[in-house]
Amino acid sequence: MSYQVLARKWRPKKFQDVIGQEAITRSLQNAIKRARLGHAYLFAGTRGIGKTSVAQAIRCESLTPDGNPCGQCSPCQDMHQQNSMNVIEIDGASNNTVDEVRELINNVQYLPTNGNYKIYIIDEVHMLSKSAFNALLKTLEEPPAHVIFLLATTEPQKLLGTVLSRCQRFDFVNASINDLTGHILKIAQSEGIEFSSEDLVRDIARLGQGSVRDTLSLLDQVLSYTSDNHVNEKVLAQSLGVARREVLDQILSSMISAEADECLKAARVALSENISLKALTAAILESLFDLIENLDNSQWLDKKPELAQAVEHVAAAELFWIYESLSKDSTWLFNALAPEATLFVILKKLSLRHRLLGLDQTQQEPKKKAIKSEPIIPEAVAAPEPASAPVVNEITEEIKKPIIKVSKIEDFLKVLEKLAPTLSASLEHAHLDQEMFAQEKSLKVTYPSDGQVFFDVVNEESSKQRLTQLLREHVNESASLVIEMTPAQNESLQTRAQERKARDAVDEEARKQELMNDPMLKMAQDMFNTKVDKIQLGKKGE
């Protein structure tokens, strides 16, 4: 007997077998048990999640008490035949003309050879032409009593409103990673498949992107790579072209711990294993997302000691910033002239974030010696160092710049913008106590209740130390720093961003009034016997 792929072998045969669609299957079960079936259903959702597999129960003549098909009666057996005359499955992509729809309409009059219903399943129904849809409308609205239409589509937005109004619509959701993982483990137990860890199962489920059929196809691909049905990390990585978890954990832990050279070394290892640049970047983002989700999950962190140690002194807000930066940078990464080198630059930038953003206090120390850094281009294409490279003299003294003293809070913020731009940007979303600064030369920072992310950035110990250091260097040697969230009873405090917006609104209104009173404008109104009702100012710089 020829091999049957897992996606076909494990195709749902009853409602409980449909993965992750409990709300839909319960509604259909109730409709079947109460004999309240509609004449046309629209099943919308991603590919391979069971849209066309629920038809069997509609034709069963001996339903089980819970509303599932018995699998034994003549209509149930008829469902498994490829050429059944009572269940007609049509591919909308290849049968989308008016003539083909008219042939379908002519055939709906014939009674089923067994059972009570004749079912027409039109898959990818959105591919039908507009003329074909118009030809089908009347039959879809009032079909014979023995006919039920099941329309399946991955793009319901492309259907005409006249079609949607004639159907009962059910939207199938993507299967969750947990549901897919459980389904794979169930199949593995039945098929004698062994996984070295459950993490590998979750990796396959994640790559399936919510589709049961795609997930089982990936599992088939992995099994074809091994002869003993034993799946380990190496088998999974090489069969699907994905990065090994060990390498991904090394990239993340090194990046978070500011070990740029180790981070780049791990990235090179991943690329040397024929992992595509896009797959590696996506895998890093997914791994970082998993880390953020499990920051408070000690059981998860215990399995990853390197990551657990790396995040021990890192605030969640900093991890959010790393994820956001990598996600934004990845949008232009693949259009770069040298995408591989660009990825290394991005990873190195994130690893050295404290130094680059002015949060690293050690950056103020004088350089003792010029150190040759590891090249951030792949080793295979790195240019050889010239044999007669000049010797760099040791730097013994640092040219010291005078420290600027300020007395106004706006002047201090300008200094802060140059030396610690991240802190400066975070303070824009807080209320700064101007009176306290003027009298005591100290800084009180108050965040509104919706500014938790910015509060976390500034309230981090290294940020507070850096801000206090700059405050004492440029304002007052005994200056103190207070950082707090807005008390519930005092939500009226405005942030600097809100204050600036209010000032801009006043300035804009004053400018409009000035233009309305302009003599030239009044002369133009008199000349053309008209009146200007509204003035729209362009943005600054336009």
Buried (B, 14 or more C-beta within 10 A) or exposed (E): EEEEEBBEEBBBBBBEBBBBBEEBBEEBBEBBEEEEBEBBBBBBBBBBBBBBBBBBBBBBBEBEEEBBBBBEBBBBEBBEEEEBEBBBBBEBEEBBBBEBBBEBBEEBEEEBEBBBBBBBBBBBBBBBBEEBBBBBBEBBBEBEEBBBBBBBBBEBEEBBEEBBEBBBBBEBBBBEBEBBBBBBBEBBEEEEBEBEEEBBBBBBBBBBBBBBBBBBBBBBEBBEEBEEEEBEBEBBBBBBEBBBBEBBBBBBBBBBBBBBEBBBBBBBBBBEBEBEBEBBBBBBBBBBEBBBEBBEEEEBBEEBEBBBEBBEEBBBBBBBBBBEBBEEBBEEBEEBEEBBBBBBBBBBBBBBBBEBBBBBEEEEEEEEEEEEEBBBBBEEEEEEEEEEEEEEEEEEEEEEEEEEEBEEBEBBBEBBBEBBBBBBBBBBBBBBBEEBBEEBBBBBBBBBEEBBBBBBBBBBEBBBEBBBBBBBBBBBEEBBBEBEBBEEEEEEBEBBEBEEEEEEEEEEEEEBEEEEEEEEEEEEEEEEEEEEEEEEEEEEEE
